[in-house]
């Protein structure tokens, strides 16, 4: 049987079609997470499925809709030093301020739990989050970012991808706003407050993710960072708990790091090889 070249040729990528597909497949699980999930298991399950759905949508986009493949997603293990680097940064963000709170008595721990129990909790959570972490990184960094940097330029594509990543979290952010009272008792005011407060640190964290992915050329390294960041946070929060220092510290570190990378990193050099590969894929056939 002869398959025509036309049937195999890639189609022009559309970012909004890709985003719509991701939303249709993943937002129902985010919404269920916000509305119905009450236990720790349910929350982890539905948030993880939402993350995995990003991969499903990406596979459909790359194989069925646009047929441009995933050759520049970063299919390498990366160097060992990269793993130590992302873990060190994660510990700086979460463990260091938590230790300061405990050592100086700034926050009374939720429970007295041994270090070994915290490590075991983290290990289980980390393993369970590796696949969902890959689910997001494969879609946002390994697939969407090269397309956007090809179309809009490296830095503009980077910023646009960061905004899209923030936008994808809207159901969870709205849910947080509905359940908090940071700006009074009016729900919609709290929701608007959460959206405004979250947009800068979330977008700059997307810059950090993008830098790790582009610098290491490894979807594996950035997926490990994603899982480690989430589960160091969750393991500590579920054991000793967090005070205001941890919450403020992590936001400040992310904003400073992401801001410096956005300003100083050579994004043309970092993203150009991936963008060029996607351009070649789009012109193939």
SERO-4910 file (N, C-alpha, C, O; in steps of 0.05 Angstrom, whole numbers):
BEGIN
 pado doro    nc1    nc2    nc3   cac1   cac2   cac3    cc1    cc2    cc3    oc1    oc2    oc3
  Unk    A     17    -24      0      0      0      0     17     25      0     37     27     15
  Unk    A     11     44    -17     26     69    -19     12     90     -3    -12     95     -7
  Unk    A     27    103     15     16    125     30     26    151     19     50    154     15
  Unk    A      9    169     12     17    194     -1     34    211     18     30    211     42
  Unk    A     53    225      6     70    243     21     53    265     35     59    274     57
  Unk    A     32    273     21     15    295     31      2    287     58     -1    304     75
  Unk    A     -5    262     61    -18    252     85      2    253    109     -7    256    132
  Unk    A     28    250    102     48    250    124     59    277    130     72    281    151
  Unk    A     54    297    113     67    323    116     56    337    141     32    336    147
  Unk    A     74    351    156     64    366    179     46    389    170     48    399    148
  Unk    A     29    397    189     11    420    184     21    443    201     36    440    219
  Unk    A     12    467    193     20    491    208     10    489    237    -14    484    242
  Unk    A     28    494    256     21    492    284      4    516    292      9    539    284
  Unk    A    -17    511    308    -34    533    319    -33    531    349    -42    511    361
  Unk    A    -23    551    362    -20    550    391    -48    549    405    -51    536    425
  Unk    A    -67    564    394    -93    564    407   -108    538    404   -123    530    422
  Unk    A   -104    524    381   -116    498    379   -104    478    398   -117    462    411
  Unk    A    -77    480    401    -63    463    421    -73    469    449    -79    450    464
  Unk    A    -75    494    456    -84    502    483   -113    493    488   -120    483    509
  Unk    A   -130    496    468   -158    487    470   -159    457    475   -175    448    491
  Unk    A   -143    442    461   -143    413    465   -133    406    493   -145    388    505
  Unk    A   -113    419    502   -103    414    530   -125    421    550   -129    405    569
  Unk    A   -138    443    547   -159    451    565   -182    431    565   -192    423    587
  Unk    A   -191    422    542   -213    404    540   -207    377    554   -225    365    566
  Unk    A   -182    368    553   -175    343    565   -167    345    594   -171    326    609
  Unk    A   -156    367    602   -144    369    629   -161    385    649   -161    379    673
  Unk    A   -175    406    640   -190    423    659   -212    408    674   -216    414    697
  Unk    A   -226    388    662   -246    374    678   -234    361    703   -247    360    724
  Unk    A   -209    352    702   -196    340    725   -187    361    745   -188    357    769
  Unk    A   -178    384    734   -172    406    752   -197    416    767   -196    421    791
  Unk    A   -219    418    753   -244    427    765   -253    407    786   -262    415    807
  Unk    A   -252    381    779   -259    361    798   -241    362    823   -251    359    846
  Unk    A   -215    367    819   -197    371    841   -206    393    860   -205    390    884
  Unk    A   -215    415    848   -223    438    864   -250    433    878   -253    440    901
  Unk    A   -269    421    864   -297    419    873   -301    395    891   -315    397    911
  Unk    A   -290    372    883   -298    347    896   -276    334    912   -282    319    932
  Unk    A   -250    338    905   -229    324    919   -226    334    948   -223    358    953
  Unk    A   -228    315    967   -226    323    995   -202    309   1009   -189    321   1026
  Unk    A   -197    284   1002   -175    269   1015   -149    275   1001   -148    285    978
  Unk    A   -127    270   1014   -100    274   1002    -97    257    977    -85    266    957
  Unk    A   -107    232    978   -105    214    955   -120    225    931   -110    226    909
  Unk    A   -145    234    936   -161    245    914   -148    270    902   -147    273    878
  Unk    A   -137    287    919   -125    312    909   -101    305    891    -97    317    870
  Unk    A    -84    286    901    -61    279    885    -69    265    859    -57    270    838
  Unk    A    -90    248    861    -99    233    837   -109    252    815   -100    250    793
  Unk    A   -127    270    822   -139    286    801   -120    308    791   -121    315    768
  Unk    A   -103    318    808    -83    337    798    -63    323    780    -54    334    760
  Unk    A    -56    298    787    -37    283    770    -49    276    743    -36    278    723
  Unk    A    -74    268    743    -87    261    718    -89    286    700    -85    284    676
  Unk    A    -94    309    712    -95    334    696    -68    339    683    -67    348    660
  Unk    A    -46    334    698    -20    337    687    -14    317    665     -2    324    644
  Unk    A    -22    293    669    -18    272    648    -34    278    623    -25    272    601
  Unk    A    -57    291    626    -73    298    603    -59    318    585    -65    320    561
  Unk    A    -40    333    596    -24    351    579     -8    335    559     -5    342    536
  Unk    A      3    312    569     18    295    551      0    282    530      7    280    507
  Unk    A    -24    274    538    -43    262    519    -49    282    497    -49    275    473
  Unk    A    -55    307    505    -61    328    486    -37    333    468    -41    337    444
  Unk    A    -13    333    479     11    338    463     15    316    443     23    321    420
  Unk    A     11    291    451     14    269    433     -6    271    410      2    266    386
  Unk    A    -31    278    416    -51    281    395    -43    303    376    -45    301    351
  Unk    A    -32    325    387    -24    348    370     -1    341    352     -1    347    328
  Unk    A     19    328    364     43    322    349     41    299    329     55    298    309
  Unk    A     23    281    335     20    257    318     -4    258    300     -4    246    278
  Unk    A    -26    272    308    -51    271    293    -57    298    280    -62    300    256
  Unk    A    -58    319    296    -67    345    286    -46    359    269    -52    366    246
  Unk    A    -22    363    279     -1    378    265     20    360    253     34    367    234
  Unk    A     23    336    264     41    315    254     70    326    251     83    320    231
  Unk    A     79    341    271    106    352    269    126    339    288    149    346    289
  Unk    A    116    319    303    134    302    319    146    316    344    139    338    351
  Unk    A    164    302    356    175    311    382    206    308    383    217    304    404
  Unk    A    219    311    360    248    306    359    264    325    376    286    319    384
  Unk    A    254    349    381    269    369    396    259    373    424    264    393    437
  Unk    A    245    352    434    234    355    462    256    352    483    252    359    506
  Unk    A    279    342    476    301    339    495    304    310    505    303    305    529
  Unk    A    308    292    486    309    264    493    337    255    501    350    240    487
  Unk    A    345    265    524    371    256    535    369    255    565    351    268    577
  Unk    A    387    240    578    386    238    607    397    262    621    390    268    644
  Unk    A    415    276    608    428    299    620    451    290    638    454    267    645
  Unk    A    467    309    646    491    303    663    482    301    693    463    313    701
  Unk    A    497    284    708    490    281    736    490    307    751    474    311    770
  Unk    A    508    326    744    510    351    758    484    367    756    477    382    773
  Unk    A    469    363    734    444    377    730    423    368    751    408    385    761
  Unk    A    423    343    757    404    333    777    411    344    805    393    351    820
  Unk    A    437    345    812    445    356    837    437    386    838    429    396    859
  Unk    A    440    400    815    433    428    814    404    434    819    397    451    834
  Unk    A    386    419    806    357    424    809    348    416    837    330    428    848
  Unk    A    360    395    848    353    387    875    362    408    895    348    414    915
  Unk    A    387    419    891    397    439    909    379    464    908    374    476    929
  Unk    A    370    472    885    353    495    882    326    490    896    315    508    910
  Unk    A    316    466    894    290    459    907    293    460    937    276    471    951
  Unk    A    315    450    948    320    451    977    323    480    986    315    488   1008
  Unk    A    336    497    969    339    525    976    311    538    978    307    555    996
  Unk    A    293    531    961    267    543    960    250    535    984    236    551    996
  Unk    A    250    509    991    232    498   1011    245    490   1037    234    497   1059
  Unk    A    267    476   1036    278    465   1061    292    486   1078    288    487   1102
  Unk    A    307    503   1065    322    524   1080    304    541   1097    309    544   1121
  Unk    A    283    554   1086    266    570   1103    251    554   1124    245    564   1146
  Unk    A    244    529   1117    231    512   1137    249    506   1161    240    507   1184
  Unk    A    274    501   1155    293    497   1177    297    522   1194    299    520   1218
  Unk    A    298    545   1181    301    570   1196    277    574   1214    280    582   1237
  Unk    A    253    568   1204    229    571   1221    230    553   1245    223    561   1267
  Unk    A    240    528   1241    240    509   1263    263    515   1283    259    513   1307
  Unk    A    286    522   1273    309    527   1290    304    552   1308    311    552   1331
  Unk    A    293    573   1296    289    597   1311    261    600   1323    254    621   1334
  Unk    A    245    578   1322    219    578   1334    199    598   1322    182    609   1336
  Unk    A    202    603   1296    184    622   1283    157    609   1276    138    623   1270
  Unk    A    156    583   1276    131    569   1269    130    543   1284    149    527   1284
  Unk    A    108    538   1298    104    514   1313     97    491   1294     77    493   1280
  Unk    A    112    469   1293    106    448   1274     79    436   1278     69    434   1301
  Unk    A     67    427   1256     40    415   1257     42    389   1273     24    382   1288
  Unk    A     63    374   1268     67    348   1282     97    343   1285    113    352   1269
  Unk    A    104    328   1306    131    320   1310    137    294   1295    129    272   1304
  Unk    A    149    296   1272    154    273   1255    184    270   1250    198    290   1247
  Unk    A    194    246   1251    222    241   1247    231    248   1219    215    248   1200
  Unk    A    257    253   1216    268    259   1190    265    235   1171    259    239   1148
  Unk    A    268    211   1182    265    187   1165    236    185   1154    232    176   1131
  Unk    A    217    192   1171    189    191   1162    183    212   1140    169    207   1121
  Unk    A    195    236   1143    192    256   1123    205    248   1096    194    252   1075
  Unk    A    229    235   1098    243    226   1074    227    204   1060    225    203   1036
  Unk    A    215    186   1076    199    165   1064    174    176   1050    167    168   1028
  Unk    A    162    196   1064    138    209   1052    146    223   1026    132    221   1006
  Unk    A    169    237   1026    178    250   1002    184    230    979    176    234    956
  Unk    A    197    208    986    205    188    965    180    176    951    180    174    927
  Unk    A    160    170    967    135    159    956    121    180    938    113    174    915
  Unk    A    120    204    948    107    225    933    123    232    907    111    236    886
  Unk    A    149    232    910    166    239    887    163    219    864    159    226    841
  Unk    A    164    193    871    160    172    851    133    174    837    131    171    813
  Unk    A    113    180    854     85    182    843     81    206    825     63    207    809
  Unk    A     99    226    828     95    251    813    114    253    789    111    271    773
  Unk    A    132    234    785    150    235    763    135    234    736    141    251    718
  Unk    A    117    216    733    102    214    708     85    239    703     85    250    681
  Unk    A     69    248    723     54    273    718     72    297    713     65    314    696
  Unk    A     95    298    726    114    320    721    123    319    693    125    340    679
  Unk    A    130    295    683    137    293    654    114    301    637    118    313    616
  Unk    A     89    295    646     66    302    630     64    331    623     58    339    601
  Unk    A     70    348    643     70    377    638     94    386    622     91    401    603
  Unk    A    118    376    630    142    386    617    143    379    587    153    395    571
  Unk    A    134    355    581    133    346    553    115    365    536    122    372    514
  Unk    A     93    374    548     75    391    533     84    420    532     86    432    511
  Unk    A     90    432    556     96    460    557    124    467    547    127    485    531
  Unk    A    144    453    557    171    460    549    180    444    525    192    456    506
  Unk    A    175    418    524    186    402    502    171    406    476    183    400    454
  Unk    A    146    416    476    131    418    451    123    447    446    129    458    425
  Unk    A    108    459    465     98    486    459    119    507    457    119    524    439
  Unk    A    138    507    475    158    529    476    174    531    450    178    553    440
  Unk    A    185    509    439    199    512    413    181    523    391    191    539    375
  Unk    A    156    515    390    138    526    370    135    556    374    136    571    354
  Unk    A    130    565    398    126    594    403    151    610    398    150    632    388
  Unk    A    175    599    405    200    614    400    206    615    371    219    634    361
  Unk    A    197    595    355    200    596    326    183    618    314    192    632    296
  Unk    A    159    620    324    140    639    312    143    668    322    141    686    306
  Unk    A    148    671    348    149    698    359    177    708    367    180    731    375
  Unk    A    197    691    364    223    698    374    228    686    401    209    680    416
  Unk    A    253    682    409    260    668    433    248    680    458    233    666    473
  Unk    A    253    705    463    244    717    488    214    722    489    201    717    509
  Unk    A    203    731    467    174    735    465    159    708    467    138    706    481
  Unk    A    169    688    454    157    661    456    159    650    484    140    637    494
  Unk    A    182    656    497    185    647    525    164    660    543    152    646    560
  Unk    A    160    686    541    141    700    558    113    691    552     97    687    570
  Unk    A    106    687    526     80    678    519     74    650    530     52    645    540
  Unk    A     94    632    528     91    605    540     87    607    570     71    591    581
  Unk    A    100    626    583     97    629    612     69    638    619     58    628    639
  Unk    A     58    656    603     31    665    608     11    642    604     -8    639    619
  Unk    A     15    627    583     -3    604    577     -2    584    601    -23    573    608
  Unk    A     22    579    611     24    561    634      9    571    658     -4    556    672
  Unk    A     11    597    663     -5    609    685    -35    606    679    -51    598    697
  Unk    A    -43    611    655    -71    610    647    -82    581    651   -105    578    659
  Unk    A    -65    561    645    -74    534    648    -82    527    677    -98    510    681
  Unk    A    -70    541    696    -75    536    724   -100    550    734   -106    549    758
  Unk    A   -115    563    717   -138    580    726   -158    565    744   -166    576    764
  Unk    A   -166    541    737   -186    528    755   -176    525    783   -191    529    802
  Unk    A   -151    517    786   -140    514    813   -137    541    827   -143    544    851
  Unk    A   -128    561    812   -125    588    824   -152    599    833   -154    611    854
  Unk    A   -172    595    816   -199    604    823   -209    590    848   -222    601    866
  Unk    A   -203    563    849   -211    548    873   -198    558    898   -210    559    919
  Unk    A   -172    565    896   -158    576    919   -171    602    928   -175    607    952
  Unk    A   -178    619    908   -190    645    915   -217    641    928   -225    657    946
  Unk    A   -232    621    920   -259    616    931   -257    607    960   -276    610    976
  Unk    A   -234    594    967   -232    583    994   -215    600   1013   -211    592   1036
  Unk    A   -206    623   1004   -190    641   1022   -205    667   1027   -226    672   1014
  Unk    A   -195    682   1045   -207    708   1052   -186    729   1055   -186    745   1074
  Unk    A   -166    730   1037   -144    748   1039   -153    777   1036   -140    796   1046
  Unk    A   -175    782   1021   -184    809   1016   -212    814   1026   -226    831   1015
  Unk    A   -220    798   1046   -247    801   1056   -264    777   1051   -254    755   1046
  Unk    A   -290    779   1054   -308    757   1052   -321    753   1025   -336    734   1021
  Unk    A   -315    771   1006   -327    769    980   -311    751    962   -287    756    958
  Unk    A   -323    730    952   -308    709    938   -295    720    912   -272    714    907
  Unk    A   -310    735    896   -299    743    871   -275    763    875   -257    763    858
  Unk    A   -275    778    896   -253    796    902   -228    779    910   -206    785    901
  Unk    A   -232    758    926   -210    740    933   -199    726    908   -175    723    906
  Unk    A   -217    718    890   -208    705    866   -191    724    849   -169    716    840
  Unk    A   -200    748    846   -184    768    831   -157    773    844   -137    777    831
  Unk    A   -158    774    871   -133    778    886   -113    756    881    -89    761    877
  Unk    A   -123    731    882   -105    708    877    -94    708    849    -70    703    845
  Unk    A   -111    715    830   -102    716    802    -80    737    798    -60    732    785
  Unk    A    -84    760    810    -64    782    807    -38    775    822    -17    779    811
  Unk    A    -41    764    846    -17    757    862     -1    734    849     23    734    850
  Unk    A    -15    716    836     -1    692    826     12    695    799     30    680    792
  Unk    A      4    714    783     12    715    755     42    719    752     55    706    735
  Unk    A     54    737    767     83    743    764    100    719    773    116    710    758
  Unk    A     96    709    798    113    687    806    109    662    789    128    647    784
  Unk    A     84    657    781     79    633    764     93    635    737    105    616    728
  Unk    A     91    658    724    104    662    699    134    661    701    148    650    684
  Unk    A    145    672    723    174    672    726    184    644    734    206    636    727
  Unk    A    167    628    747    174    600    751    174    585    725    191    567    721
  Unk    A    156    591    707    157    579    680    184    586    666    194    569    651
  Unk    A    194    609    671    221    617    660    242    599    672    260    590    657
  Unk    A    241    593    698    260    575    710    258    547    698    279    536    691
  Unk    A    234    537    695    230    511    682    242    511    654    256    493    646
  Unk    A    237    532    639    247    534    611    277    535    611    289    523    593
  Unk    A    289    549    630    318    551    630    330    523    636    350    515    623
  Unk    A    319    509    655    329    482    662    327    464    637    346    450    631
  Unk    A    304    465    624    300    448    601    320    455    578    332    438    566
  Unk    A    322    481    572    338    490    550    368    487    555    384    480    538
  Unk    A    376    491    580    405    489    588    414    460    588    436    454    579
  Unk    A    397    443    599    406    415    602    400    398    577    411    377    573
  Unk    A    383    409    559    374    394    535    361    368    543    363    348    528
  Unk    A    348    367    566    337    342    576    309    346    588    305    361    607
  Unk    A    290    332    576    263    332    587    262    316    613    244    320    629
  Unk    A    282    299    617    283    283    641    291    300    665    278    298    686
  Unk    A    311    316    661    321    333    683    299    352    693    294    355    716
  Unk    A    286    365    674    265    384    682    241    370    694    227    382    710
  Unk    A    235    346    685    214    330    698    220    323    726    203    324    744
  Unk    A    246    316    731    255    310    758    253    335    776    244    333    799
  Unk    A    260    358    764    257    383    780    228    388    787    222    396    809
  Unk    A    210    383    768    182    388    772    172    371    795    158    380    813
  Unk    A    179    345    794    170    326    815    182    333    842    169    333    863
  Unk    A    208    340    842    222    346    867    211    372    879    207    373    903
  Unk    A    206    392    863    196    417    873    169    413    887    164    423    909
  Unk    A    151    399    873    124    395    884    125    378    909    110    384    928
  Unk    A    142    358    910    140    338    932    158    345    956    152    336    978
  Unk    A    179    360    952    192    371    976    173    390    990    171    389   1015
  Unk    A    160    406    975    139    424    986    118    409   1001    112    414   1024
  Unk    A    106    389    987     83    375    999     91    358   1023     76    356   1042
  Unk    A    115    345   1022    124    328   1044    129    345   1069    122    337   1091
  Unk    A    141    369   1066    145    386   1088    120    398   1099    115    400   1123
  Unk    A    102    406   1081     77    418   1089     59    398   1104     46    406   1123
  Unk    A     60    373   1095     44    353   1108     56    344   1135     42    331   1151
  Unk    A     81    350   1140     94    341   1165     96    363   1185     81    365   1204
  Unk    A    115    382   1180    120    403   1199    102    428   1194     97    444   1212
  Unk    A     93    431   1169     77    454   1162     94    478   1155    118    478   1159
  Unk    A     81    499   1145     95    523   1136     84    547   1150     60    549   1156
  Unk    A    102    565   1156     95    591   1166     98    612   1144    102    606   1121
  Unk    A     95    637   1152     96    659   1133    124    662   1120    126    670   1097
  Unk    A    145    655   1135    172    657   1124    175    639   1099    186    648   1078
  Unk    A    166    614   1101    169    596   1078    154    606   1054    164    607   1032
  Unk    A    129    615   1059    112    624   1037    124    649   1023    123    651    999
  Unk    A    134    667   1039    146    691   1027    173    685   1014    179    695    993
  Unk    A    189    669   1028    215    662   1018    214    649    990    227    657    972
  Unk    A    196    629    988    195    614    962    186    632    939    196    630    917
  Unk    A    168    651    945    159    669    924    181    688    916    185    694    892
  Unk    A    196    698    936    217    717    930    240    704    914    250    715    895
  Unk    A    247    679    922    269    665    908    261    660    879    277    663    861
  Unk    A    236    651    875    227    645    848    226    671    831    235    671    808
  Unk    A    216    693    843    215    718    828    242    728    821    247    736    798
  Unk    A    261    728    840    288    737    835    302    720    814    314    730    795
  Unk    A    301    693    818    314    675    799    302    677    771    317    680    752
  Unk    A    276    675    770    263    677    743    268    704    730    272    705    706
  Unk    A    267    726    746    272    752    735    300    755    724    304    766    702
  Unk    A    320    746    739    347    747    730    352    731    704    365    739    686
  Unk    A    340    707    704    343    690    680    329    703    656    340    702    634
  Unk    A    306    714    660    292    727    638    308    751    627    309    755    603
  Unk    A    321    765    645    336    789    638    364    782    626    372    793    606
  Unk    A    378    764    639    406    760    633    413    736    615    432    736    601
  Unk    A    396    715    616    402    691    600    401    697    570    384    713    561
  Unk    A    418    683    555    418    686    526    398    667    514    404    645    506
  Unk    A    373    676    513    351    659    505    352    652    475    343    631    467
  Unk    A    364    670    459    367    664    431    385    640    427    379    622    411
  Unk    A    406    638    442    424    616    441    412    591    453    416    569    443
  Unk    A    397    594    475    386    571    489    364    558    473    362    534    471
  Unk    A    346    574    461    323    564    448    326    560    417    310    546    405
  Unk    A    346    572    406    349    571    377    351    543    366    338    537    346
  Unk    A    368    525    378    370    498    366    343    484    366    336    470    346
  Unk    A    327    486    387    301    473    388    282    486    368    266    472    355
  Unk    A    282    512    366    265    526    347    272    518    318    254    514    302
  Unk    A    298    516    312    306    509    285    298    480    279    290    475    256
  Unk    A    299    463    299    291    435    294    261    434    288    253    418    270
  Unk    A    246    449    302    217    449    297    211    461    270    192    452    256
  Unk    A    226    481    262    223    493    235    229    472    214    215    471    193
  Unk    A    250    457    218    256    436    199    234    415    197    227    405    176
  Unk    A    223    408    221    201    388    222    177    399    206    164    384    191
  Unk    A    171    425    210    148    437    197    151    438    167    131    437    152
  Unk    A    176    440    157    181    441    129    186    414    116    189    412     92
  Unk    A    187    393    133    192    366    122    169    356    106    146    365    109
  Unk    A    175    338     88    154    325     72    147    342     48    130    333     33
***
